[in-house]
Amino acid sequence: MLWLVIELNIIISIFGFYLACRIWKFRQILLKVERNLSLIDNCTDEIFTKTPKLLQLRLQRVNQLRQLYQQLNLQVQQVQQVIAIFWLLRRIWHRLSRIWH
């Protein structure tokens, strides 16, 4: 009977030691996960704090490009009008030169 109690105590002790090892390993895993999540949180926080500034800067650049596009479009129209005037003058010149000769 005494041996049975001793054997049960040894089995319970071994199981307790096994359980303590498993809990310790699980705790180490949780600490690693917590560190990684903390790093991710810091990185995303940094990204999200910079995002409004970057979006504002991009919006300003887009507006600048739109203004530049409008200016260039106006210049293209003016060049097209000048070319059309030269083309018209050329046609008139050819017709007048036929009449004079």
C-alpha positions as CSV (number, residue, x, y, z in Angstrom):
1,M,0.0,0.0,0.0
2,L,2.9,2.3,0.8
3,W,4.5,1.6,-2.5
4,L,1.2,2.4,-4.3
5,V,1.1,5.8,-2.6
6,I,4.7,6.5,-3.5
7,E,4.2,5.4,-7.1
8,L,1.1,7.6,-7.4
9,N,3.0,10.5,-5.9
10,I,5.9,9.9,-8.4
11,I,3.4,9.7,-11.3
12,I,1.6,12.9,-10.2
13,S,5.0,14.7,-9.7
14,I,6.2,13.6,-13.2
15,F,2.8,14.8,-14.7
16,G,3.1,18.1,-12.8
17,F,6.7,18.5,-14.1
18,Y,5.5,17.7,-17.6
19,L,2.6,20.1,-17.3
20,A,5.0,22.9,-15.9
21,C,7.3,22.4,-18.9
22,R,4.5,22.6,-21.4
23,I,3.1,25.8,-19.7
24,W,6.6,27.3,-19.7
25,K,7.0,26.6,-23.5
26,F,3.6,28.0,-24.2
27,R,4.5,31.1,-22.2
28,Q,7.6,31.5,-24.3
29,I,5.6,31.3,-27.5
30,L,3.1,33.8,-26.1
31,L,6.0,36.2,-25.3
32,K,7.3,35.9,-28.9
33,V,3.9,36.5,-30.3
34,E,3.4,39.5,-28.0
35,R,6.8,41.0,-29.1
36,N,5.9,40.5,-32.8
37,L,2.5,42.1,-32.3
38,S,4.1,45.0,-30.5
39,L,6.5,45.5,-33.4
40,I,3.7,45.3,-35.9
41,D,1.6,47.7,-33.8
42,N,4.5,50.2,-33.7
43,C,5.1,49.9,-37.5
44,T,1.4,50.3,-38.4
45,D,1.1,53.2,-36.0
46,E,4.1,54.9,-37.6
47,I,2.6,54.3,-41.1
48,F,-0.9,55.6,-40.1
49,T,0.5,58.7,-38.5
50,K,2.5,59.5,-41.7
51,T,-0.4,58.6,-44.1
52,P,-2.4,61.8,-43.8
53,K,0.7,63.9,-44.5
54,L,1.6,61.7,-47.5
55,L,-2.0,61.9,-48.9
56,Q,-2.0,65.6,-48.5
57,L,1.3,65.9,-50.4
58,R,0.0,63.6,-53.1
59,L,-3.2,65.6,-53.4
60,Q,-1.2,68.8,-53.8
61,R,1.0,67.2,-56.5
62,V,-2.1,66.0,-58.3
63,N,-3.5,69.5,-58.3
64,Q,-0.2,70.9,-59.6
65,L,-0.2,68.3,-62.4
66,R,-3.8,69.2,-63.3
67,Q,-2.9,72.9,-63.5
68,L,0.1,72.1,-65.6
69,Y,-2.0,69.9,-67.8
70,Q,-4.5,72.7,-68.3
71,Q,-1.7,75.1,-69.2
72,L,-0.2,72.7,-71.6
73,N,-3.6,72.0,-73.1
74,L,-4.2,75.7,-73.6
75,Q,-0.8,76.0,-75.3
76,V,-1.5,73.1,-77.6
77,Q,-4.8,74.8,-78.6
78,Q,-2.9,78.0,-79.3
79,V,-0.3,76.2,-81.4
80,Q,-3.1,74.4,-83.3
81,Q,-4.7,77.8,-84.0
82,V,-1.4,79.3,-85.2
83,I,-0.9,76.2,-87.5
84,A,-4.5,76.6,-88.8
85,I,-3.9,80.3,-89.6
86,F,-0.6,79.5,-91.4
87,W,-2.4,76.8,-93.3
88,L,-5.1,79.2,-94.3
89,L,-2.6,81.9,-95.3
90,R,-0.8,79.3,-97.4
91,R,-4.0,78.4,-99.2
92,I,-4.8,82.0,-99.8
93,W,-1.2,82.7,-101.0
94,H,-1.5,79.8,-103.5
95,R,-4.8,81.0,-104.8
96,L,-3.6,84.6,-105.2
97,S,-0.4,83.4,-106.8
98,R,-2.5,81.5,-109.4
99,I,-4.6,84.6,-110.1
100,W,-1.5,86.8,-110.6
101,H,0.2,84.4,-112.9
